[in-house]
Amino acid sequence: MKNLIKNLLREALAPDYKSWKRKNVTLRGIKNENEFNGGSAILGDGLYTASLGNKQMAKGYGTVYFVVGAIPKNPKIFNSLNDWEIWFYNSLVFQYSKAKGKDFPDKRDFNQHTTIEKEMIKLGYDGIIIKGREMVNYKPENILYFKTENQLINYYNHINNIYEETKNVISNDCIKIPINKEVIDFVSKFDSPEQLLRNGGLPIDMLDRLAFGFSDSDITELPPSKLSIKWNDDLENVKYEVKKSGLSPINWSKKINLSEPIDVSFEKNKFYIEDGHHRYYAAKTLNKLLKINLEIKTNPIVKLSSLGYDDFHKCLFKQINSSINEQMIDGQNMNQGTQTACNKMSVATYKEGIKLIIDAIGTPQENPDMWKKIAKPLKNWQEEDFKIGQEVNTGGMSGDSMVDESNTWWAAIQSTICEQGSDFE
């Protein structure tokens, strides 16, 4: 009872935790965490979990666990199970029944040729969510299970502490920001970073070019092959219209007016169609360029650094005016941080290791290639550090194994940093 009250108080006092929990945690009743749930698999084969508010459903399958990582990243979402069934029969089943001359959807025709998960993955979805009820993930990865709320809170605090630690280290010093002549000429007009900020900072077009290599106004045409589909249903509707018209794809496409631009967004390093799927289909069929209205949705400062708006401009001003050059690790001329890391034979904790790594090679934003090389051992180290910490706190272990595990992963990371060895992918 004391632990329950303690957890309730901690959760009530931690709105950030509750927000994180709603976005990342589901429930699962299980007998074996390494197997998919039993049951009817009405949404296809995959990892089933229940919404946080549906504990009763999860309980019907076994011991209820909190699950992190089970929510699909790109799901098809339905308001109810009935909505899913209507869509399933009309959109997936009927096409197979129609091919057999039937005027109604017959699930047996569908089951003879394919599966729900195969068809959903073809459409670009990695799962299905029934709001407030349950969900399925067809491609579950890195799933974590927690038997108690206290374990879940400890995990949240662990990952949050690591984030805060890294963020604090990053914010202490200015990072290396990529610059070009356009930016140097603009910033050089100002006498101080405050004056630069008072005048609005770098223009958005300049920031976009610095971050992505282009701005909204720089790209007015694109080939269809460079465009990605954001809304699969919209393109499927176009294909249905073409089929219903009785025309060949080429003849149908020739009727489409391609003089008007389509709306395109740039985010996550891709160009996505926001509106204009008919013109996209026609241009792709006829192998023609598409006129576009481009909107860059990714924040260029977030792409360039981990700094806020003001700190970014202050560091940019400092970098340009003091001609700071990034120090590169070449094995012949190590900086002090690298020398310290390479001479460090024993590391007690993951937290200590993170500090040594950042001092040696910089932050992930400064040296993404090197962080990519050490990503796998670093992740394994973090997971082992957390597990051993749990055992020390709850099982009375001494913690000696934490040093052993830390030294194992530190040796792998150290060899890559100091010898520029192969990566671990």
Stockholm file with secondary structure:
# STOCKHOLM 1.0

chainA/1-425         MKNLIKNLLREALAPDYKSWKRKNVTLRGIKNENEFNGGSAILGDGLYTASLGNKQMAKGYGTVYFVVGAIPKNPKIFNSLNDWEIWFYNSLVFQYSKAKGKDFPDKRDFNQHTTIEKEMIKLGYDGIIIKGREMVNYKPENILYFKTENQLINYYNHINNIYEETKNVISNDCIKIPINKEVIDFVSKFDSPEQLLRNGGLPIDMLDRLAFGFSDSDITELPPSKLSIKWNDDLENVKYEVKKSGLSPINWSKKINLSEPIDVSFEKNKFYIEDGHHRYYAAKTLNKLLKINLEIKTNPIVKLSSLGYDDFHKCLFKQINSSINEQMIDGQNMNQGTQTACNKMSVATYKEGIKLIIDAIGTPQENPDMWKKIAKPLKNWQEEDFKIGQEVNTGGMSGDSMVDESNTWWAAIQSTICEQGSDFE
#=GR chainA/1-425 SS CHHHHHHHHHHHTCHHHHHHHHHHEEEEEESCTTSCCCSCCTTCSSEEEECTTCHHHHHTTSEEEEEESCSCSSEEEESSHHHHHHHIIIIIIHHHHHHTTCSSCCHHHHHHHCCHHHHHHHTTCSEEEETTTEEEESSCCSCEEESSHHHHHHHHHHHHHHHHHHHHHHHHSCCCCCCCHHHHHHHTTCSSHHHHHHTTSSCHHHHHHHHHSCCTTTCCEECGGGEEESCHHHHHHHHHHHHHHTSCHHHHHHTSCCSSCEEEEEETTEEEEEECHHHHHHHHHHTCCEEEEEEECSCHHHHHCSSCHHHHHHHHHHHHHHTCCCCCCCSSSCCHHHHHHHHCCCCCCHHHHHHHHHHHHCCTTTCHHHHHHTHHHHHHHHHHHHHHHHHHHHHCCCSHHHHHHHHHHHHHHHHHHHHCCCCCC
#=GC SS_cons         CHHHHHHHHHHHTCHHHHHHHHHHEEEEEESCTTSCCCSCCTTCSSEEEECTTCHHHHHTTSEEEEEESCSCSSEEEESSHHHHHHHIIIIIIHHHHHHTTCSSCCHHHHHHHCCHHHHHHHTTCSEEEETTTEEEESSCCSCEEESSHHHHHHHHHHHHHHHHHHHHHHHHSCCCCCCCHHHHHHHTTCSSHHHHHHTTSSCHHHHHHHHHSCCTTTCCEECGGGEEESCHHHHHHHHHHHHHHTSCHHHHHHTSCCSSCEEEEEETTEEEEEECHHHHHHHHHHTCCEEEEEEECSCHHHHHCSSCHHHHHHHHHHHHHHTCCCCCCCSSSCCHHHHHHHHCCCCCCHHHHHHHHHHHHCCTTTCHHHHHHTHHHHHHHHHHHHHHHHHHHHHCCCSHHHHHHHHHHHHHHHHHHHHCCCCCC
//
